[in-house]
Amino acid sequence: MTRDYPVLYRKTETSRTEPCPYCRKRHQHGVGDGHRVSHCVKLSKNDIGYILKTREEVK
């Protein structure tokens, strides 16, 4: 079974994200892209986390 995760973008690795699909707030994450578990809301079967992607190219 394949899951479709929401994608949450940020401009750079040190900037806040676009609004979260679960709480609509902007979050700060560490270095690196990939799957994140949301900690802003109580986990439920509908909260599967999201994929974090940085728009800026890493040099």
C-alpha positions as CSV (number, residue, x, y, z in Angstrom):
1,M,0.0,0.0,0.0
2,T,1.4,3.4,-1.0
3,R,0.6,6.5,0.9
4,D,0.4,10.0,-0.5
5,Y,2.0,12.4,2.0
6,P,1.3,16.1,2.0
7,V,4.4,18.1,0.9
8,L,5.5,21.1,3.1
9,Y,8.0,23.5,1.5
10,R,10.5,25.9,3.0
11,K,12.6,28.5,1.2
12,T,15.9,27.5,2.8
13,E,17.1,24.9,5.3
14,T,17.1,27.6,8.0
15,S,13.7,29.2,7.2
16,R,10.3,28.4,8.5
17,T,8.0,26.2,6.4
18,E,4.9,27.2,4.5
19,P,1.7,26.7,6.6
20,C,1.4,23.2,8.1
21,P,-1.4,21.1,6.6
22,Y,-2.6,20.1,10.1
23,C,-2.4,23.3,12.2
24,R,-1.8,26.0,9.5
25,K,1.3,27.4,11.5
26,R,4.8,27.7,10.1
27,H,7.4,25.4,11.7
28,Q,11.2,25.3,12.0
29,H,12.9,22.0,11.2
30,G,16.5,20.8,11.2
31,V,18.8,20.3,8.2
32,G,17.7,17.9,5.5
33,D,14.5,17.1,3.6
34,G,12.3,14.1,3.9
35,H,9.4,12.6,6.0
36,R,8.6,14.4,9.2
37,V,6.1,13.4,11.9
38,S,3.9,16.4,12.9
39,H,4.2,17.3,16.6
40,C,1.8,20.2,16.4
41,V,-1.4,18.1,16.8
42,K,-2.4,14.9,18.5
43,L,-1.6,12.1,16.2
44,S,-4.6,10.4,14.6
45,K,-5.1,8.0,11.7
46,N,-5.5,11.1,9.5
47,D,-2.2,12.6,10.6
48,I,0.4,10.7,8.6
49,G,3.1,13.4,8.8
50,Y,4.4,15.2,5.7
51,I,7.4,15.4,3.4
52,L,9.6,18.4,4.0
53,K,11.3,19.9,0.9
54,T,13.6,22.9,0.6
55,R,13.2,25.1,-2.5
56,E,16.7,26.5,-2.4
57,E,19.4,24.4,-4.0
58,V,22.1,23.2,-1.6
59,K,25.6,24.2,-2.8
